[in-house]
């Protein structure tokens, strides 16, 4: 059961990362933000790094939350 939940967690983490990166590239907010950054003279590498680290941070946090929730669920299943 632990291996199954670990696999589910890895797939969920990957899908969450893909979903965030997909929507970050096509949303109006992201396009506006990129435009502002370019207008103030930010280099392309800084813009890409910002979106990469933002996606990595959000994905890591959501993955950690998922791991904690599934660990709590598994602890409840073992007790009952």
N, C-alpha and C positions, 0 to 999 in steps of 0.2 A: 504494500500500500504506500509506503514511503517513497519508493522508486517511482510509482505512478504519479503521486502528487508532485514530486520533483520534476518529472517530465512535463506535467501540466504547467508548472511554474515557469519553466524555461520557455515553453511555447508561448505562454502569455506574455512574458517579458519581451520576446522577439516581436510578437504582434503589436504590442504597445509601442515599441520603438519605431516600427514601420509606420504605424498609424500616425504618430506624432510627426515624423519627418515628412510624410505625405501631405498632411494638412498644413504644416508650417510653410511649405513651399507654395501652396495655392490659396492661402487665405489673404484677404485684403489687408488685415493688420500686419502680417509679415511683409507684404509688399510695401506698405507705407513705412514700416520701420526700416527696411533696407534702403528706401529712398532717402529717408532722413539721415541715415548713417553715411550714405554716399555724398549727400549734400554738405555734410560737415567735414568731409575729406577722409573718412575711414577707409583704410585699404581693404581690398577684397578678402585677404586672409583673416583680418580681424572680424569681418562680418560672418564669414564661414565658421570661424572658431566660436563666435558667440552662439550661433544656432546649434553647433555640434555640442557644446558644453551644456547649453540649456536643455536640449533633448536628452543628453546623457543623465543629467541631474534629475529631470522629471521621471525618466524611465527607471532610474535607480531607486528613487523614493517610492514609486508605485510598486516596483518589484519587492522592495522591503516590506511594504504594507501587505502585499499578497502573501509573502512568506510568513509574516507574523499571524495573519488571519488563518492560514492553513495550519500553522503549528498549534494555534489555539483550538482549532477544530479537531485536530488529531488528538490533542490532550483530552478534549471532552469525550471523544470516541473511546479512548482507552479507559477512562474512568467508569463509563456506563456499561 
